[in-house]
Amino acid sequence: MQISTRAQNIEPFYVMEVAKAAARLGRAVEQSDRPMVFLNIGEPDFTAPPLVQEAAQRAIRDGHTQYTPATGLIALRERISAWYSSRFGVDVDPGRIVVTAGASAALHLACLALVNPGDEVLMPDPSYPCNRQFMAASEGRAVLVPTTPAQRFQLTAEQVGQHWGARTRGVLLASPSNPTGTSIAPDELRRIHHFVQSHGGITVVDEIYLALSFDASFGQTALALDENVISINSFSKYFNMTGWRLGWMVVPQAVVPVVERLAQNLFICPSSIAQRAALACFESESIAIYEQRRQEFKARRDFFIPELNAMGLSVPVMPDGAFYAWADCTQACKKLGVKDSWELAFALMERAHVAVTPGRDFGSANASQYIRFSTASSMAQLHAAAQRIGALLA
């Protein structure tokens, strides 16, 4: 059967390929004295809090399981708007909020609505790999711009100016970022957006980890800049609803009917049950739980990253949010006699029973030099992983 060129051009998601290998080995060692520790997937070990679970059960019991508007329940859009006001002090019209089937659907819709075939969009290297594939599926092209620890692995306004060309449509940023957990300094983001606007471009900011910020210097939504910023967000990370597949986007008012038309045809609507459940995310009892969990994520970061540094897996920039550690594995590769982070990931998996993610997915500039750890697992799991990796490298 002939496969489309489009599909052939989509690269594998190596994070998931490694995850499959880790799962296979994990089953084999499950009953051993060293079961697999999974630090490879960016998924909170917490699940939705009680009020959210109860709201989902109530939606099913009361028959609220039918289609909703393609843009989402107005009640949920209003709750999200109120959260922006109380959490960030930013007024966002509920009419500019579109609820989606996860942040992935939001990114896909944004690309389809705003990127023409042949358009180029600037992204930092490293960055979340699926963003490149959303661009490819829209027949645009991601232009990866190498970044350094000195710039927190984020684009600068100067770089955006240097790489802006005749076919450049805009920028796609993430703050905090996967895989680095680093944010863009507010003044730098303002300069980037000003440059993009002055050239008639679009600024898209992935903010799915925004509420998991640990540093007061960051943690502000890009929506505070102006109404032309496109923000992508999700119920997966801070709200601990990964498998519920629910997210949202905030777009300029003029773009809403365009996104709605696309969503109607491609997705019909987000899950009605997940939307009803998400209403309970914003209750004070739920927010209190989420804030306790945010502090737990910070405590995990504060324990694990010094451990990595001590064993030679240097994390050159302390993450200010999310739950990742982007570690330079050059020294560890030499110790174990492997050539790059891909081989190191499998060595750690097979010899220490710790699953991690090689840098291969996240870029091309120095990807083979870095490895990503997820600190979304429990403190007990992180202690076990640190002990095993430390013993192996020693």
N, C-alpha and C positions, 0 to 999 in steps of 0.2 A: 504494500500500500504506500502511495506517495505521501510523504510528510511535508507539511508546508515549510517554506524557507523561514518563516517567522518562528515556528516552533524549533527548528534546527538551530536558530541563532540564540535561543535562550540557553544560557549556561546552567549546568547543574547547580543546585543549592548545596554546596559541599558541607555546610553545617549539618544538614539533615543526612547526608551520606555518611558522615562520621558518626552521627547519632545512631544510625542503623547498625553500624559495626559495633558500637559500644553496647547497644541493646542486646545483640547476639552474644557477645562475650559476657555481658552482665547476667544473662540467663544461665550461662555455663558455670559461673562462679557464685551464683546466688546463695547457695547453701554452704559456701566455704567460710573460713575464718576471716576472709577479706573480700566481702561483697563489693561490687562496683560502686564507687562514689561518682555521681554525675555532676560535673561542673561545666557542662558543655552547652546546655540549652538555657536561654534567657527567659526562664519561667519561674515566677515566685512559687515557693513551696507552700504559701498560704492560699487558701481558697476563699470564695466569696463569704463575707460575714453573715451572721444569722438573719438579719433583716432582709438581705438580698435573696438568700435562699428561700425564705418564707414568701417573699413577693413572687418568686418564680412559681412556687407551688400553688399560690393563690391564683395566679394567672391561668394556670392549667385547670385548676378546680372550677374556676368561674367561667371558663370557656373563652378567655381573652387570647385566642391563639390564631386569629385570622389576620389577613393582610392589614398592614398599616400604610399610611402615606409613604411614598418612596423616600421622602426627606425625613421620615421618622415621626414619632408621636410628638405633637406640639407640647405636651406636658413635659416630656424629656428634654426637648430643646430649651424650654423655659428653665428647667432645673440646671442645665449646663450653663446657661446664661447667668443665672444667679450665682453659680459656683465661681465663674470668672470674676464676678463683682466682689464676692466675699473673700476669695482666696488671693486674687491678684489686683483688686481695685481697678478693674478694667470693665467698662460697659460694652457688652457685645449683644447686639440685637438678635433675639432668638431666630428671626427670619433669615439671618446669615448662617445659621448652624444647620448642617445637613448630617443626620445620623446615618451611619454606613455599616456594612457587614465587616467590621474590623477596620483598623487603620490601613490594611492592605487594600481594601476596596476604595478607601478615601484617596490613597495615593494613585491607584489605577484611574479613578474618575478624574482626578486633577490633571493627570497626564493626557488623558483622552480629550479633556475639555480645552486644554491650553497649549498643547504641543502639536505642531504640524510635522509631517514627514520631513526628515532632514534637519529639523531644529536641533540645536545643541544646548544642553543644560549642564552647568558647572556643578561639580560635587567634590567634596574633599576626599582625598585618599589617605587614610582608610575611611570607609563608610559602609553602611548597611547594604549588603549585596543585592537584595531584591529591588532596591531603588533603581539600579541600572536596568534590571529586567522589565520593570514597569515602563521605563523609558523606551526600551527596545520594542516592547509589545505595542507601543504607540507610534512606532517607526521614527522615533527621535533617537538622539545619541547622547549618552552620558559622557562628559569629558571630565576625567578624574585629574584633579590637581594635587600633586604631592604636598603633604604637610609635614611638620616637624613637631617634636615635643615643645620647642620654644614657643610655638604658636598654639599649643594645646591641641594639636592635631585638628585644628579648625581653619577654615579659609579666612583670609584677611581681605579687606577692601582692596589693598594693593594688588593681591593676586587676582582678584576678580577683574580688576582693570586690565592687568597684563594679559589675561586669557580671554577677554571678551573679543569676539569676532563678529563677522557679518552674519553668521548663522546662529549666534548665541541668543537663546530665548530667555534665559534667566538662571537662577541658582536654586538648588535643592540642598538645604542644610538640615542638620539635626542637632538639637540642643536640649538636654544632654545627648551625647552621641552613643550609638552602638557601632563599634566595639569599645570605645575608649572611656565612656562615662564622663567625658569632658564637655563643658558648655562654651558657647561663644560669649565673650565679654559684651555687655550691653552696648557700650559705645562702638565697638567694632561692628556689631550687628546693625546698628543704626547707620554707620558709614556704608556698609555693604548695600543695605536697602536703598539708601539715597542714590548710590551709583546706579543700581539696577533700575530704579524708577526714572532716573534722568535719561536712561537709554531705552525706555519703553519696555522693560522686561518684567518678569514676574519673580517674586520672592516666595518660595515655598519652604516652610520650616516644619520639620517633623518634631513634635513636642510630646511624644508619647511617654517620655520619662520625666517631663517637666515637674510634675508633682512629687517626684522622688529626688528633689534637689536637697543637698545637705549644706550648701554654702550660701549665705545671704547675699554674697556678691553677684550671684547668678539667680536662677529660679524665677525669672520674670518672663511672662509670655511676650512673644514677638508681636502679638496683637496690640500691644501698647503703642507701637510705632505709628500705625495708621490703618485704615480700613482696606488697604490694598494688599496687605500681607495675607498669605494663605497658610493657615495653620492646620496641621494634621494631629489628631489626638486619638486616644484609645481607652477603653475600659480594661485592657489586659494587664497592664503593669501596676500602676498605683492602686487600681481598684480590684486587682487580683481575679480577673475574669477572662483568662486567656482563651479557654475553650468555648466561651459563649459567643465569640466572634462578633464583637460590637465596638464600633469606634465612631468618630465624627470628624468633620472638617468645618472650618470657618472660612468663608469665601466672601469676596465683594458681592454686594447685593445683585449686581448685574449678572454675575456668574451663576447664581442659584438656579434659575430656570434651565440653564444649560446642563448643569450637573443633575438636576432633577430628571430631565429628559433622558439622559444617559442611564441614570440609576433605574428608571422605570423599565427600560429595555433590557438592561444587563442583570439586574438583581431583584426586580420587583420591589422589594423592601427588605430592611434588616429583620432579623428574627423578632417576632412580636413578643415572645416570652422573655427573651433577653432584654428587650426594651422595658417591659413592665418591671423586671427585676432591677434594672439599673436605676429606676426611680428611687429605689431605697438606698442607693449608694450615697445619696446626699443628705440623708438623715443624720442628725448630730451624733447618734449612737454609732453609726457606721463610720463617719469621719473620724471619730475618736479612735476607733480600731485601726483605721488606715494610718493615722498619725503614729500610733504605737508601733505599727509594723515598719513605718518609714525609719523610725529610730533604730529598730532591730536591723534593718538593712545597713544603716550607717555603722552600727556596732560590728557587723560582719566585715564591712570594708576595713574598719579601723584595726581589726584583728588580722585579717588575711593578707593585706598588702604588705605590711612590715615583714610577715613571714616569707612572702615571695622574695622581697628584696634581700632578706638575710641569706637565702639559699641561692642567690645569683640570678633569679628570674626578675630582673629589674623592671619596675613599673615607673617609667620616666616622668609621668604626670599623675598626681593623685587625682582620682576621679572626684568630681564635685556632685555627682548624681548617678542615677541608674544603679546597676549592680554588676558591673564588669570590671575586670582588671586586664589591661592591655600590656602584656609583659614582653620585654626583650629577652628572647631565649637563646641568644648567641652563645653565651657561656655554658648554658645547660646542654646545648647541642654538642659542643666540644667535649664536655664531660662524658656524654653517653655515646659519642662516636656516630652521631647522625648528622645529616647534612642540612636539615631545615626544620621549620615548625611542623610541617606535615608529618615527617618521620618521627619527630619528637612526640607528637600527639599520640601516635600509635604505640610508641615505646612506653609512654606513661600509662596508656590504657592496658597494655599487655603485661607490663612488669610491675606497675604500682596499683593497678586496678582503679585508676582515676581517669575519667573521661573529660577531655578538654577540647577546645576548638582551635585548629590551626588558622593562621592568618590568611590562608589562601583565598578565602571568599571575599575578603574585605577590601582588596585593592591589589595593586601591582608594584608600587614603588618599592616598599620594603616589607611586603606581606610575609615573605618567607622567614623574616627575622623576628616576627611577633607571634604570640599565642594569646588567645583570649580565654580567661577564666570567668565563669559566672559565679558571683557570690550570692545568688538568690537561694542557695541551699542552706540548710540549718547550720547553726554554729558547730554542732557535733560533727556534721559532715565535713565542714571546713577544717576542723581540728584533725580529723582523720586524714584528709587529703594532704594537709601540710606535713604531717608526720611521715606519711608514705613517700611523698615526693622528696622531702628532705633526706630521708634515709637512702633513697635510690641515688640521689645526686652526690651524697657523701661517700 
